[in-house]
Amino acid sequence: MNKKPDTNALNEQDFLLKYNSSQQDAKRSAIILTLVVIFIFMIWDLLFLGWQHPATANILWSRAVLTLPPLAWLYYCCYSEEQIKKFDFWCFVTACFIGVSILYNIYQYNRIGHILRVDGLLLYIFILYIIPGFFQKHKTWCGALISLGYLLLAYVLEWPGEKLIYGAVYLGIFNVAGSWHSWNNDRKTKNDYFNHSLLKKLALTDQLTGLYNRHGFDEKLSQLMTKADQNNGLLALIILDIDYFKRYNDSLGHLVGDQCLMAVSSGLLARRRNEDDLVVRFGGEEFLMVFYQQDGDLQTLKQHIREICPAIAALEIPHPSSAIADIVTASAGASIYRANSDTRRTQLMQAADSALYRAKQAGRNQTQVSE
């Protein structure tokens, strides 16, 4: 989130991933409900045919084999961080298996002299279009394929023409209505998600530089401290201040000052090594950086800290009013957070601030590290 909010960045894949991850409880409930419906169908098979009928075991077995394994896999996906990314696809596969099981049982009933009504398939189509976490495109494909399969089966089995027309009309109505409803629901869900994401980004970012602001920093730092505790990593919190920035503004004007802040922001962003490293505009000419060192290598972490101030000087932004150089420089103070220590955010900030004070007292354009 260290770039300016951009609605184009909120792509479809990002929406699917975050929406699927946030709806896991609803997905599990829908899977359980689907299992209940399948068991009701199986009980109906028993009551309709009876235990002694030679086709009963085959019908029950086919229902179980074609529906229970994919539903069990789908339930597992709700707990898997990797598979939840593909949840929409696995929903499509599972729904197709369930639809095929219905068609196969219609065929089996026809072999023993029973032409089933289309009602069971209509119930399937209805449920298909209302289950959560399964989007309109895949629902429509699944509904259309299973409906066409039913009509092809009816044609091959030479059912009466009026029965074929009856099925085609009702399946068509259910699919069109369901697809339209699902499309509207998906559009509303996406709009709500995009609007919420944009508002959240605006609340957590600085509007001039696009960096995190104080609110964004508080939220992200807590997450990184927890991550460091879990992985036995290290964190470095760096407070950076542009040297003599008030003089820069007074001599060159606030517009040029804003351009300087944006250039420094870009320079700090270039020092990030991965998505866990953080850059914050804390206010005025003051910036914060957080480096996350997952492997716990303190020397490597300190090396990255020492490279910050030289990176700002390397931008070679002219500063005619500076008392120490003819270019923009910066002073920085850093503190180190060790995994599972008693150190709190306030203590990290105080230690880094003290180190920044020592850097300024020592002549500026340098970094001091507090242990």
N, C-alpha and C positions, 0 to 999 in steps of 0.2 A: 504493500500500500504506500510505497514511497514515490509514487507518481501521481500526477493530478488525476482526480476521478474522471473516468471516461466510460460512458455507457457502452461504447463499442467493445470495451474489455470484458464487459459482463456477458460473455458468450453463452451459447446454448449448453456447451459441455459443462461449464462452471455451474450453471443453473441446475442441470440434471444431477450433478454430483452432490451439491449442497442440499438440494431438495430431497433427494433420496436418503441422504444421511440424517436429515432432520425428521423424517417420517417413519422411522423404523418401527415404532410401537403400533402405528396404524397399519403398517404392512403385515406385521405379525398377526394382528387381530383379523385382518382380511383373509390371511392364509388359513387360520383356524376356522373361520366361518365357512370358507370353501370346503374344508375337510368335512365339516358338519353336513353341508349340502350333499356331498358325495356319499356319505354314510346313509343319509336319508334315502338317496336313490337306491343304494344297495339293499336297504330294508324293504323298499318298495318292490325290488326284484324278488326278494324272498317271499313277500306276501302275495305277489302276483303269480309267481310260478310254483312256489312251495319248495321245501327242501328236497323232495323226491324227484323233481323234474330233472331229466338228464342234462339240460342246458344251464341249470342254475349255477353249478360250480364254474363252468367256463365263463359265464357272464360276469359273475362276481370277481373271478380271477383276472379277467381282462380289465375290468374297472380299476382294480387295485394296482396292477402292474403298470398301467398307462398313466395313472394319476398320482399315486402316493410317492414314488421316487422323485419326480420333478418338484412336487410340493415340499418334500423334505429338503431338497437342495435349495429351493427358494427360501425356506425358513432359515437355513444355514447362512444364506447370503445376507440376511438381515443382521447377522453378527460379525460378518467379515468386512473389514475396511476395504479390502481389495475388490471383492465381488459386488459390494454395494454400488460401486461405480458403474457396473454393468446390469444393475437391477432391472432396468426397463427391458433390456434384451431377454433376460432370464424370465421375466413375466410373460413376454411374448411366447417363448418356447413352452413354458408351462401351460399357458392358456391353449396353445395349439394341441398339446398332448391331451388335455382334458376334452377339447372339442373332438379330437379323433376318437377318444374313448366313447363319446356319445354316439358318434356315427357308426363305430364298430358294433356297439350294442344294438343300435337300430337294425343293422344288417343281421346280427345274430337272432334278434326277435323275428325278423322277416323269415329267416330260415325255418323257424318252428311254427310259422303260420300267423304271426301277430304283426300287423302293420301299425307301428306306434304313431301317435299324433306328433305334431311338430312342437307341442307345448314344452317338452323338456329342453329342446334346443333354443326355444325362445327365452326360457328362463336363463339358460347359459349366456345368451347374447345380452340379456338385461344386466346380469351380474358383471359380465365382461366390461361394460361401459361405465360402471359405477365404482369399481375397485380403485383404491388410491395407489399412487406411485407407478402408474402405468399410463403412458401418454397416448394421445389421440392417434398418432400415426400408426403405431403398432397395434392399437386396439382395432382400428379400422381394417388393417391388413388381416388380422386374425379373424375378425368377424366375417369379412368378405370371403376368405378362404374356406372357413368351416361351412358357411352358408352355401357356397358353390359346391362344396363336397356333398352336402345334403341333397341338393337338387340333382347332381350327377348320379348319386346313389339311387334316388327315387326314379330317375330316368332308366338306369340300368336294370333296376328291379321291376320296371314296367308297372309302376303304380298308376292308378287312375289319373287322367288328366286334371280333373278338378282338385285332387289332392296335391298335385304338383303345383298348380296355379295358386292354391291356398297357401302352401308353404313359401312360394316365391314372394307373394305379396306381403305376408306378415314378416318374413325374414328381411325383406327390403325395407319395410317401414321401421322395424326395430334397429336395423343397422344405420339407416340415414338419421333417425332421431338420436340414437346413441352417439354417433360420430359427431353430430352437430353439438349435442350437449357436452361431450368430452372436449371438443375444440374450444367452446366458450369457457369451460372450466380451466383448461390449460392456459388460455390467454389471460384470464384473470389472475391465475396463480403466478404466471411469469411476470405480469405487470406489477403485482404486489411485491414480488421478490426483487425485481429490478429497482423499483422505487425505494423500497426499504434499504437495499444495498447502497444506493446512491446517497440517500439521506445519512446513512451511517458513515459513509466515507467522508461526506462533507463535515460531519460532526467531529471526525477523528483526524482530519488533515488540515494543515495550514494552507490557506488559499493562495498565498503568493508563491510558495515553493513546491507545494504538493507533498511535502514531507508530513510525517505524523506530527500532531500537536500534543499538548500536555495530556489530553484525554486519551488519545491513541497510545501515547507512551505508557501511561499507567496500566492500560489493559494488556499491552504486549509484553511489558516487563514482567508482570506477574506470570504470564504463560511461559516465558523463557526461564525464569527462576525455577518454576516447577519442572520444566524439561531438563534443566541442569541437574536438579536433585535426582530425577529418575535415571539419568544416564551418566551420573558422576562426572559431569562436565564443569566448565568454568565460564564465568561471565565477566566481561570488563565493561564498566560504565564510565564513559568519558564525557566530561563537560568541556566544551570548546567555546572560546570567546574570540571574536575577531579583534585584533589589536587596534586601538585608537579609531574605532568605527564612528564615534560621534564626530571626530574631526573630519573623517571621510565624508560623512553626510553634510556637515556644515560647509565644507569647501566645494563639494561637487554637486550637492543637491540630493534630495530624497529619491528622485527617479533613478539617478545613477547608483544611489545606495541600494535600491531594490534590485537593480541589475547585478550588483556585486553579491547580494545575498543569494540570488538564484545561481550565480556562477559557483559560489562556495558550496551551495547545496549539491550541485552536480558533481563537484569535486569529491565531496564526502560520499555521495552515492557510489562513486567509482571505487571507493575503498571497501565496499561490501563484498564479502566473499561468497555468501549464500543467502537464501531467503530469510534465515534466522537473524542475520545482522541487521541492525536497526539504526535509522537516522531520524532525528527529531529536531524540529525547530522549536526551541523551548520558549523563545520570546526575544524580540529585538535582534541583536547580533549573536545571541547565545544559542548554541546547538548542543544536542546530546547524541552520542553514539553508543550502541551496545554491540559488542562482539561476543558471539557465542562460540566457545571452543569445546566441541563435543568430546574430543579425545583427551581433554584435561591437560594438554601440553602448555605449561605456563610460559616457557620461553618463546614459543611460536606466537602466543597471544600477546606477549609484551612487544615482540617485533612488529606486529600489526599496529599496536598502539603508537609506537615510536614513529611510524611512517605517516601519521595523520598530518602533523604540522608541516613537514616538508612537502606533502602533497598540496597543501593550500598555497604555500610559497611558489610551488612549481606552476601554478596557474598564471603567475606573473601579471596580476591585476594592478595597474598603476595606483599608487597611494601617495600623492604629493605632500600630505600633511602628517605622515607617520614619523615618529621620533626615532625609529630603529631601522627602517628600510624604506626604499622608494617603491615598494610593492606591498600588497595586502599580505599580512601574516596573521597567525593565530596562536593563541596560547591554550594549552589543554591540561586538564587534571584527570587522572584515572584512578578508579578503585576496582578491586577484584572481588568477585563473589565466588566462594567455593561451595561445592555441592553439600547440601544438608548441614550447612552452618547455621548459626543463630542470627546471622546478619539480616537486617531488614532493609527495605527500600530506602527509608530515611537515613539509615547509617551509611549505605552506599553513596547516597547523594552528598551527605556531609563530608565523607572521606574524599570524594572526587572534587568537591568544592574547595576543600583545604589544599588539595594538591594543585588545583588551578591557581589558588592564591600564591603558593610557593613558586609556580612557574612565572607568574607576573613579577613577583619580587626578585626573581633570578634574572630578569631582563627580557621576558616575553619571547615569543617565537620558539616555544619549546614545550615539551610535555613532561610533567612530573607524575609518577605513579605512587599511589598510596597502597601499602600492603594491609 
